[in-house]
Amino acid sequence: MDRSLYIAMSGAKQTLLAQTANANNLANAQTTGFKSDFEQFRAMPVFGPGFPSRVYAMAERPGSDFGMGTIQTTDNDLDIAIKGEGWFAVEGKDGKEGYTRAGDLSITPEGRLLNGSGLAILGEGGPITIPPAEKIEIGNDGTISVIPLGDNQATLAVIDRIKMVKIDPSNLEKLNDGLMHTKDGAAQIASADITLVQGALEGSNVNAVSALVEMIELARNFELQIKAMKNADENSGIGAKLMQMA
């Protein structure tokens, strides 16, 4: 009796964890450059003294969906999107290099170039700093050019180039900071064959309809697990009464 109760209990717990991951995907359906997470269930034996006669359900995240989101035109000079493969290199809050597809840029009063999450965009020599300028242009290769404040069009000057990299998807993983990181921890070299578009943003690749359907399926699965726990408890009570009668 305890076996069925344990299986149902672990199944209900892991269903809630999967629901959390799915809810996070749905909550980021409008987040620039967001990549949805997969989740899956599998049965795992419980090891200990004696034979592994018990099993439990385990929810896990096998990876993320690296498919492209829809590129939408914004006509904002500080909005950029990568066409095809590639990632923007950013400085994470822990100081380590991370990777994202979010190109919703902004400039702080100090001139630091940040994305929508407040992370510094990396260039050829580290975080990019933009001097006071009349206009900013970002080329298809990531080159940043500015017209210095008070100068004319003829004084367009190149100040840096956004670091963009290509990474084998099998070497990528999403960590708790929401950024992609290399599994081997190796620093990546900037790639010269990545093209970006100025005045556009890549949207989330979350399919809201599929996420809603999955949410309903997980909710029903949770209800079934709870019902199985109640049945196991009722059967245990009936068995106890029969033993008392005997």
N, C-alpha and C positions, 0 to 999 in steps of 0.2 A: 504493500500500500504506500509505503514511504517513497518508493521509487517513482510512482506516477505523480505523487505530490511534489517531489523535488524537481522532476522534469518540467511540470507545469509552472512551478514557481520560477525556475531559472528562465523558462521561455517567456513568461510575462515580464520579467526584469529586463531581458535583452530586447524585447519588443519595444519597451519604453526608451531604451538607448537608441534603437534604430529610428524611432519616431522623433527623437531629439535631433538626430542627424538630418532627417528628412525635413523637419521644421526649419532647420538652419538653411538648407537649400532654398526652401520656399521663401524665407525671409530675405534672401539675397537675390531674388529673381530680378530686381531692378538695380543691383549693385554693379558698377562699372568693372568689367574685366573679371567678374567672379567665375570660378570653375566649380561646378557641383561635385559633391562627394558621393561615391558609391557606398552601399552597405550590403552585407550578406550575412546569412546565418549558417552555422554548421554545428553538428553534434560533437562534443568532446568527452572522452571518458574521464572519470574521476579516479585519480591514482592515489593510493594509500596502502595501508596494511591489507594484505589479502589480494584478491583479484579485483580488477576494475569493473565491478558489476553495476556501477552507476554511471549515468551520462548526464550531461547538462548542455543546454543551448548556449551558444556564444555568438554575439553580434560583433562584426569586425568591419573595418573600412579597408577594403582591398586596394583602394586608390582613388584617384580623382578623374573626372572627365575633362580631357584636355581639348575637346572640340571648341571651335571658334564660336563666339557669340556674334550677334548681328552688329555690323558697323553702321553707326548712325551719324549723319552729318550734323555738326553743331555750329560751324562757321566761327568758332572761338579759336583764336590763334594759339591758345595754351592747351587745347585738346588735341591729343594725338592717339593714333591707333596703329597697331602693327598689322600689315597685310600678310597673311600666311603664318608660317612658323616663326617663333622667336619670343623673347621675354625682355622686359625692361629690368635693368639691375637697380635695386634700391638698397639703401642702408637701413636695416632693421633696427628696432628699438634696443636690441642687445648689441648693436654695433656691427653685426655680421651682415654679409651680403645676402640678400634674398631676391626673389624674382616674382614679377607680377605682370599682368596684361593691362592693368589700370593706368590709363594715360591722362587722367583728369588733373592737369598740373595747375599750380598756382605759385606766386612769388611772394615771399614774406617781405616785410619792410626792410629786413637786412639783406634781401636779395637772394635768399636761399630758394632753390627750385624744389618744390615738394609735390607729391601726388595727393589725391583726395584723402588718403589715410594719414597724412602728415609725415610721410616718410621721404627722406632726401633722395632725389634722383641722382644716380651716379654718372659721372662722365669719364673722361680718359684719365683723370688724375684724382678722382674721388668725388665727393658731393659737389654739385654744380652751383655756382653763384653767378647771378645775373646782375650786371651793373645797371644803374639808372639808364633807361633807354626810351626813345620815342616809339620804337616798334621792335617786335621780336619775330624772327622768321625761323622756322624749324624745317630743314630740308628733308627729303625722302630718305637720306642716309643717317638722319639724326643730328646733323650739324646744326648748331645754334648760332644764328647771326643776329646782331642787333645794330640799330642806328642809335648811337649815343645821344643822350639827352641834349637838345639844343643844336644838333648837327643836321645836315641834309641827307638826302637819299644816297649821295655819292660816297658817304663815309660808312657804308655797311661793313661791319667787322665781325669776323668769326671768333667766338670766345670759347667754345667747347663743343663736344659731341656726346650725345647721350649714349651710354653703354647699353648695347643690346646683344643678347647672346642666344645661341641655339644649343639646346640640351636634349640629349636622348631621353624620351619620356620614361624609360625604364629606370633612369637615374634621378627621377624627380619624386618628391614627396611633399605633401602639405603638412606643415607643423601647426602648433597651436596659435602662432602669431598670424595665421591666415595667409602667409607667404609660401611660395614654393622654394624648396631648398634641395641641393644635390645630396643624394644618399651617402656619397663618399666624402662629402665635405670639401671637395676640391674647388679652388677658385676657377671661375670660368673666364675664358678669353673672349673679348668682344668680337662679334662676327660682322664682316663687311657686306654680307649679302642679304641683309634684312631690310625690308622696305616699310616705311611708315607713312601715314597720311596725316597731314595737319588739318585741324578743323573738324575732327571726327573722333568718336569714341566707340570702343567695343563694348557691347552690352554683356549681361550675364548669359551663360549658356544653359541656365536652368529652364526646363520645360515646366511651366507652372501647372499645366493641366495634368501631366504625368505625376508631378509631385502631389497634387491634390488627390488623385486616384490612389496613390501609394499611401497617403495619410489615412484614407478610409480603410484600405486593406489592413494596415497595421493596427488600426483601432479595433477592427473586427477580430483580428488575430489575438489581440490582448483580451478581448471579451471571452474568446474561446478558452484561453489559458486560465482565466479566472473561474470560468464554469467548470473546467476540469479539476481545479483545486477544490471547489465546493463539492463536486461529486466524490473526490477522493476522501474528503473529510466526512461526508455522509456515510460512505461505505465503511470507513474506519469505525464510525459510531455504531453502525449496524453490527459489524463484526464483534465489537466489544460487548454489545448486549447479548449476542448469541453465546459468547464465551461465559457470560454471567449465568445464562440459563443452564448451560451445561454443568 
